[in-house]
Amino acid sequence: MVETSGVSRYYVYILFSFKDKKLYIGFTMNLKARLTDHAKGEVRATKIRRPLKLIYYEYFTSQKDAKARERFLKSGFGRSQLKLALKATLIKLGYKYF
């Protein structure tokens, strides 16, 4: 096991909105706290899109890498790749924007 204490952690995460059946892609250093903020309606971008479900996340030790990944996933090609990778999950949840 590799020691990770003292290492900064960065997350890129994907939420599914049960209200509008769309995805939200975000970045954070504290995934648990950020998900709590989303659930409480404290994030402007998702406040009216609740309830939400975390369907995917990636962990990075480099902020630069995490931000680059977030930008990629928000791009047209990145979003299409994400939809392919999560196709079974998205179909099960009722996602209809393929």
C-alpha positions as CSV (number, residue, x, y, z in Angstrom):
1,M,0.0,0.0,0.0
2,V,1.3,3.5,-0.9
3,E,1.2,6.1,1.8
4,T,-1.0,9.0,0.8
5,S,-1.2,11.1,4.0
6,G,0.0,14.7,3.4
7,V,-0.8,14.4,-0.3
8,S,-3.4,16.8,-1.7
9,R,-6.4,15.2,-3.2
10,Y,-8.4,16.5,-6.1
11,Y,-11.6,15.0,-7.4
12,V,-13.6,15.2,-10.7
13,Y,-17.1,14.0,-10.2
14,I,-20.3,13.4,-12.1
15,L,-23.7,13.9,-10.7
16,F,-27.0,12.7,-12.2
17,S,-30.1,14.9,-11.7
18,F,-33.3,13.0,-11.2
19,K,-35.2,16.2,-11.8
20,D,-34.0,17.1,-15.3
21,K,-32.2,13.8,-16.2
22,K,-29.0,15.6,-17.0
23,L,-25.4,15.4,-15.8
24,Y,-23.3,17.8,-13.7
25,I,-19.5,17.6,-13.9
26,G,-17.5,19.2,-11.1
27,F,-14.2,19.5,-9.4
28,T,-13.4,19.6,-5.7
29,M,-10.7,19.0,-3.1
30,N,-13.2,17.6,-0.6
31,L,-15.7,15.2,-2.3
32,K,-17.7,14.4,0.9
33,A,-18.2,18.1,1.8
34,R,-19.0,19.1,-1.8
35,L,-21.7,16.3,-2.1
36,T,-23.2,17.6,1.2
37,D,-23.3,21.1,-0.3
38,H,-25.1,19.8,-3.4
39,A,-27.6,17.8,-1.3
40,K,-28.4,20.9,0.9
41,G,-29.0,23.1,-2.2
42,E,-25.9,25.2,-1.4
43,V,-24.5,24.9,-5.0
44,R,-26.1,27.4,-7.3
45,A,-25.6,25.3,-10.4
46,T,-27.5,22.3,-9.0
47,K,-29.8,23.9,-6.4
48,I,-32.9,23.6,-8.6
49,R,-31.8,20.2,-10.1
50,R,-32.1,18.1,-6.9
51,P,-32.3,15.3,-6.1
52,L,-28.8,14.3,-7.3
53,K,-26.8,11.1,-7.4
54,L,-23.1,10.6,-7.5
55,I,-22.5,8.2,-10.4
56,Y,-18.8,8.6,-11.0
57,Y,-15.6,10.2,-9.7
58,E,-11.9,10.2,-10.4
59,Y,-9.1,11.0,-7.9
60,F,-6.0,12.9,-8.7
61,T,-2.9,14.0,-6.7
62,S,-2.3,16.9,-9.1
63,Q,-4.7,19.9,-9.3
64,K,-3.5,20.6,-12.8
65,D,-4.4,17.1,-14.0
66,A,-7.8,17.2,-12.3
67,K,-8.7,20.5,-13.8
68,A,-7.6,19.3,-17.2
69,R,-9.7,16.2,-16.8
70,E,-12.7,18.3,-15.8
71,R,-12.3,20.5,-18.9
72,F,-12.0,17.4,-21.1
73,L,-15.2,15.8,-19.7
74,K,-17.1,19.1,-20.2
75,S,-16.0,19.2,-23.9
76,G,-18.1,17.6,-26.6
77,F,-15.7,14.7,-27.2
78,G,-15.1,14.2,-23.5
79,R,-18.8,14.2,-22.7
80,S,-19.5,11.6,-25.5
81,Q,-16.7,9.4,-24.1
82,L,-18.2,9.7,-20.6
83,K,-21.6,8.7,-21.9
84,L,-20.2,5.6,-23.6
85,A,-18.3,4.6,-20.5
86,L,-21.3,5.0,-18.2
87,K,-24.0,3.9,-20.7
88,A,-25.5,1.1,-18.7
89,T,-25.7,3.3,-15.6
90,L,-27.2,6.2,-17.5
91,I,-29.8,4.0,-19.2
92,K,-30.8,2.5,-15.8
93,L,-31.3,6.0,-14.4
94,G,-33.4,7.2,-17.4
95,Y,-30.8,9.4,-19.0
96,K,-32.0,10.3,-22.5
97,Y,-29.4,12.6,-24.0
98,F,-27.3,10.1,-26.0
